[in-house]
Amino acid sequence: MQLVAASVRIEQVKIYNLLGEAQNVSLSSVDSQAVQINMQAKPKGMYLVHIQTNKGTSIQRVVVQ
C-alpha cells in the first residue's frame, strides 16, 4: 500500500488494529510526500492508519483481504 499526500509533508505514520494495538509494519519512505507500507504479513481485517503531516492528522481505514 502506498500513501501519497499531494501538497503536504508526511511526518509520521502509525498503524493500529481495531483493538487500538499498535502494529509493527515495514514503512519505506519514497519521498516527503509518499510512504510505502508493507501489510502483507498482517492477518485479514480492518486497520486504522494514523497519518501525521505538517498540516495536521488524518485517520484512514484500511482493509487487508
Residue pairs with C-beta under 8 A, 6 or more apart in sequence:
1 36
1 37
1 39
1 62
2 30
2 34
2 35
2 36
2 37
3 10
3 13
3 34
3 35
3 37
3 49
3 51
4 33
4 34
5 33
5 34
5 51
5 53
6 33
8 33
8 53
8 54
8 55
9 32
9 33
9 53
9 54
10 29
10 32
10 33
10 34
10 35
10 51
10 52
10 53
11 52
11 53
11 54
12 50
12 51
12 52
13 27
13 35
13 37
13 49
13 50
13 51
13 52
14 22
14 49
14 50
15 22
15 23
15 25
15 37
15 39
15 47
15 48
15 49
15 50
15 62
16 22
16 23
16 47
16 48
16 50
17 23
17 45
17 46
17 47
17 48
18 45
18 46
18 47
18 48
23 42
23 47
25 37
25 38
25 39
25 41
25 42
26 37
26 38
27 35
27 36
27 37
27 38
28 35
28 36
28 37
28 38
29 35
29 36
30 36
37 49
39 47
39 62
39 64
42 64
43 64
44 64
44 65
45 63
45 64
46 61
46 62
46 63
46 64
47 61
47 62
47 63
47 64
48 59
48 60
48 61
48 62
49 59
49 60
49 61
49 62
50 57
50 58
50 59
51 57
51 58
51 59
51 60
